[in-house]
Amino acid sequence: MTNKAYQRVYTQLEAITKATVSLRAAGVSNDELARVAGRLAQVVKIKGEIVTLQVFEGTEGIPTNAEVTFFGEAPALTVGEALSGRFFNAYGEPIDGGAPIEGERRYIGGPSVNPYKRKQPSQLIPTGIAGIDLNNTLVSGQKIPFFADPDQPYNKVMAEVALRADVDKIILGGMGLSNDDYLYFKQTFESAGASDKIICFINTTDQPPVERLLVPDMALAAAEYFAVDKNEKVLVLLTDMTLYADALSIVSNRMDQIPSKDSMPGSLYSDLAKIYEKAVQLPAGGSITIIAVTTLNDGDITHAIPDNTGYITEGQLFLRHDTDTGKVIIDPFRSLSRLKQLVIGKQTREDHSQVMNTAVRLYSDAAGAKTKLENGFDLSDYDRRCLDYAKEYSNRLLAIDVNIPIEKMLDTAWELFAKYFTKGETAIKQALIDKYWPIKE
Amino acid sequence: MKTTGTVTGIIANLVTVLVDGPVAQNEICHINLGGTKLMAEVIKVTGRNASVQVYESTRGLKQGDKVEFDGHMLEVTLGPGLLSSNYDGLQNNLATMEDVFLKRGEYTLPLDLEKQWDFTPIAKAGDTVYAADWLGEVLEGWLKHKIMVPFSFDGKSYKVKDIVAEGSYKATDRIATLTDEQGAEYEVTMLQKWPVKVAIGCYQEKPRPNRVMATGVRTIDAFNPIAEGGTGFIPGPFGCGKTVLQHAIAKQGEADVIVMAACGERANEVVEIFTEFPELIDPHTGRSLMERTTIICNTSNMPVAAREASVYTAMTLCEYYRAMGLKVLLLADSTSRWAQALREMSNRMEELPGADAFPVDLSSTISSFYSRAGQVVLRNGEIGAVTFIGTVSPAGGNLKEPVTESTKKAARCFYALNQGRADKKRYPAIDPVDSYSKYLEYPEIIGYLGKTISPEWVDMVMEAKNIVLRGKEAYEQINILGDDGVPLSYHENYWRSELIDFVILQQDAFDKTDCNTPFERLKFMLERVLKVCRVKREHDNFEACASFYKELINAFRQMNYSVWQSEDFAKYNSSIDNILGNDK
């Protein structure tokens, strides 16, 4: 990002806060970038002659006589095929030691797709994880977050999902990523031999939080280039959106905005929607699918961040530690994929929907039996069978370390039904029972 | 001369403009950003400074950019061709935009002005007419679209000087000339404009609602019916089936015209409507659903200020069709997003906030919007109605938040979606105990239901509600004391309520038979279920009680899945008799 030669240099700041500086300047446009004492900043407010800039790196050590120059343009990313396999910082500058990208500059955070021009998502994305494929099937063009407590291995699961998904590009937007996790992603992608289809925009914990605000827009600008211009199937991974929202609240706080629920800015819903709604199935065949991570505070989904997210995304994948098996599972009760009915039974076997519902219903019967047990009531024979079934179901299908094709998931479920229940107890349609109920040797 | 101004301040989409002449509150202006005209609305004036909310992204806007004021408020164009259209919140036609992306400053015409319409006059030369009187009609698909004396002519009487003969005309052609009391002449076309934030009056009276609007959704129609011209709202946490329920009402609701306002929600949900509605059949007329539907779509990623406008745009279109003597249903999903748009603006204007940082006048804004619904008697004695059902997305699923509370004051029906029911997959997840319909207390509605369904209907509904309530109490006791710890009658009470829950309240929105239950069938089923509940039965133990009712529920559900009065229906009906044995 080079400054234009004719740009005037300002050297008199009127006000400095932790995240913003204000100065008198003329001819400045909204959203435009600037450099304040060598640090990148963006215009967030113009009031008469006073221009307020949000300084991404923070304002520590900036003096009132700092040099300010304006770029005359909003944040942009240079796009091109050469983006593939590269690592960038939040400003879209290479951090892998490679050469700068040459190509067209595109503004990030661009306009929305006309809803009338969208296509209905219809392509299944298999992941091998039964908690996803069987119970919460992903569809290309979908947007869905993992809801997970900070101690759960969400980044690992996400990396696995990304590598198994049949897509042309994987774009990682890392916000407040720990350095260890960043290196984990890098190594995993490299050792999987997928380096050439990965693009990463990384802000780590040791970098300033406000910088994170640029990461999703950078990642999605790159995604739009490949999905729209090249008609490719793009998968965007955003982790961790809770840290993104925290950065939003820092900025709005510095700008004296009145906070709404949980100290979040009143515009949180629109801010998050602008990102997630970039997920799209385009008429020409390209698509953008977004898988994000929203970390929770002790499973609390009523907090403003997961709550607003849930209203925006098309479902959520809820990670939970299962005490019975000691494994991390995808909770079948609290997880949901709103788009699954567009593919199950259509691109998967006819028994998918019934098998999925029956398996979850029996698992919920087991939860009832467990409560009975805890309350000291007697268990019936059915209750006991449910409990045994639940353990095996959790171990063989819900656990995140499962990696089998969807047909095998369905067969496993049938096997469990036959092992623990009668045909009548499953209450599955007779025609399907006749066809799929395992015959005992 | 038009007022002009220059930009002096910008915070996100709130722009301050120094003006050189008079401006009106809510006046529309256009900001010139390097040749692109950004539409904006005045929301506050202090001295010579007007604060305007811009309906687009303000990226690149500069201090000193020129602004031109239009001299009127945000208006929609009303005329034939609105039906089946897909608009954004400002009535731009989304279907005629060329680019895949929404371009800033691209505004498309709401109506096709080249299309020829077959006009038949209703009024004749010499007639005295008032605003909203019908001058003639054109066929808009199946609908007899009335061409009216423009609403803005309200307050005076006019004489029809002449009116064109039957024939084919464009919407912009003159179809009549009117003269007012002073002899001034006015040319009338098929088009008129109306400011969206002003309710369309021009009717004789607005009586209390006196008919029920069938939705085909049993838990609504039976337990908490909504009146034609009534208001209702559906609050619920995410994942409770708000959207599925709204779509079900849109598909089956007994209305001539349906306007769906997708306000700040997911784009893929609108895509679902775009994709499915043209294929689906309206159960009342047999035509494609899209032929009675207009979509106003301002999804969550589209500009926030236009989101606020979208619900008003939708309501104005509804009022327009109501003035033609039609029954219109407005569905808005979700009004919380509209309230949030109000909050974002109020916040940027640094107004003192009310609860949860919403503007203090939120409650009055919501009630005045809901009050635009209603049944009206037109000047010619015909009746039109706008029924309004909005959804609310309460933060954290907590109903004690400002939007839900304000809406509760304004709407007459309350359909609370219950997370517990949704978790148990008991859809629609409308809570049968907490929800209410004030219309069930209206003597007009009780009379209507008595006349059209049966004189005992309301008593039956109350009886069923009571059984559900008793069942809930019994369930709580069983949970605390254990299956063996309560008398057998508790189990009986619980299972009676389960029977009503499974057979009447739960409904499969994705099954082509079960999704829609007309009143005739509903009456049959409710009578049949209540008859079972009225008999006092002896069971050996609670397990026998449970398995008896489970068997019954299964047979009743098979009936729900069978076509009304079909062979299967009769078969399952008699299987119920077998289960009941001597007690039938």
Boltz contact constraints between the chains, C-beta under 6 A:
constraints:
  - contact:
      token1: [A, 29]
      token2: [B, 60]
      max_distance: 6.0
  - contact:
      token1: [A, 29]
      token2: [B, 62]
      max_distance: 6.0
  - contact:
      token1: [A, 30]
      token2: [B, 10]
      max_distance: 6.0
  - contact:
      token1: [A, 30]
      token2: [B, 58]
      max_distance: 6.0
  - contact:
      token1: [A, 30]
      token2: [B, 59]
      max_distance: 6.0
  - contact:
      token1: [A, 30]
      token2: [B, 61]
      max_distance: 6.0
  - contact:
      token1: [A, 31]
      token2: [B, 59]
      max_distance: 6.0
  - contact:
      token1: [A, 45]
      token2: [B, 11]
      max_distance: 6.0
  - contact:
      token1: [A, 46]
      token2: [B, 9]
      max_distance: 6.0
  - contact:
      token1: [A, 46]
      token2: [B, 10]
      max_distance: 6.0
  - contact:
      token1: [A, 46]
      token2: [B, 63]
      max_distance: 6.0
  - contact:
      token1: [A, 47]
      token2: [B, 9]
      max_distance: 6.0
  - contact:
      token1: [A, 48]
      token2: [B, 8]
      max_distance: 6.0
  - contact:
      token1: [A, 74]
      token2: [B, 59]
      max_distance: 6.0
  - contact:
      token1: [A, 111]
      token2: [B, 101]
      max_distance: 6.0
  - contact:
      token1: [A, 111]
      token2: [B, 102]
      max_distance: 6.0
  - contact:
      token1: [A, 112]
      token2: [B, 102]
      max_distance: 6.0
  - contact:
      token1: [A, 112]
      token2: [B, 301]
      max_distance: 6.0
  - contact:
      token1: [A, 112]
      token2: [B, 302]
      max_distance: 6.0
  - contact:
      token1: [A, 113]
      token2: [B, 100]
      max_distance: 6.0
  - contact:
      token1: [A, 113]
      token2: [B, 101]
      max_distance: 6.0
  - contact:
      token1: [A, 114]
      token2: [B, 94]
      max_distance: 6.0
  - contact:
      token1: [A, 114]
      token2: [B, 97]
      max_distance: 6.0
  - contact:
      token1: [A, 114]
      token2: [B, 102]
      max_distance: 6.0
  - contact:
      token1: [A, 115]
      token2: [B, 267]
      max_distance: 6.0
  - contact:
      token1: [A, 115]
      token2: [B, 270]
      max_distance: 6.0
  - contact:
      token1: [A, 115]
      token2: [B, 297]
      max_distance: 6.0
  - contact:
      token1: [A, 115]
      token2: [B, 299]
      max_distance: 6.0
  - contact:
      token1: [A, 116]
      token2: [B, 86]
      max_distance: 6.0
  - contact:
      token1: [A, 116]
      token2: [B, 94]
      max_distance: 6.0
  - contact:
      token1: [A, 116]
      token2: [B, 95]
      max_distance: 6.0
  - contact:
      token1: [A, 117]
      token2: [B, 100]
      max_distance: 6.0
  - contact:
      token1: [A, 118]
      token2: [B, 271]
      max_distance: 6.0
  - contact:
      token1: [A, 120]
      token2: [B, 271]
      max_distance: 6.0
  - contact:
      token1: [A, 120]
      token2: [B, 275]
      max_distance: 6.0
  - contact:
      token1: [A, 257]
      token2: [B, 347]
      max_distance: 6.0
  - contact:
      token1: [A, 258]
      token2: [B, 347]
      max_distance: 6.0
  - contact:
      token1: [A, 258]
      token2: [B, 353]
      max_distance: 6.0
  - contact:
      token1: [A, 258]
      token2: [B, 357]
      max_distance: 6.0
  - contact:
      token1: [A, 260]
      token2: [B, 356]
      max_distance: 6.0
  - contact:
      token1: [A, 260]
      token2: [B, 357]
      max_distance: 6.0
  - contact:
      token1: [A, 261]
      token2: [B, 395]
      max_distance: 6.0
  - contact:
      token1: [A, 266]
      token2: [B, 343]
      max_distance: 6.0
  - contact:
      token1: [A, 266]
      token2: [B, 344]
      max_distance: 6.0
  - contact:
      token1: [A, 266]
      token2: [B, 347]
      max_distance: 6.0
  - contact:
      token1: [A, 266]
      token2: [B, 357]
      max_distance: 6.0
  - contact:
      token1: [A, 267]
      token2: [B, 344]
      max_distance: 6.0
  - contact:
      token1: [A, 269]
      token2: [B, 340]
      max_distance: 6.0
  - contact:
      token1: [A, 270]
      token2: [B, 304]
      max_distance: 6.0
  - contact:
      token1: [A, 273]
      token2: [B, 300]
      max_distance: 6.0
  - contact:
      token1: [A, 273]
      token2: [B, 301]
      max_distance: 6.0
  - contact:
      token1: [A, 274]
      token2: [B, 301]
      max_distance: 6.0
  - contact:
      token1: [A, 277]
      token2: [B, 267]
      max_distance: 6.0
  - contact:
      token1: [A, 277]
      token2: [B, 300]
      max_distance: 6.0
  - contact:
      token1: [A, 277]
      token2: [B, 301]
      max_distance: 6.0
  - contact:
      token1: [A, 302]
      token2: [B, 396]
      max_distance: 6.0
  - contact:
      token1: [A, 307]
      token2: [B, 395]
      max_distance: 6.0
  - contact:
      token1: [A, 307]
      token2: [B, 396]
      max_distance: 6.0
  - contact:
      token1: [A, 310]
      token2: [B, 238]
      max_distance: 6.0
  - contact:
      token1: [A, 311]
      token2: [B, 238]
      max_distance: 6.0
  - contact:
      token1: [A, 311]
      token2: [B, 393]
      max_distance: 6.0
  - contact:
      token1: [A, 336]
      token2: [B, 239]
      max_distance: 6.0
  - contact:
      token1: [A, 377]
      token2: [B, 482]
      max_distance: 6.0
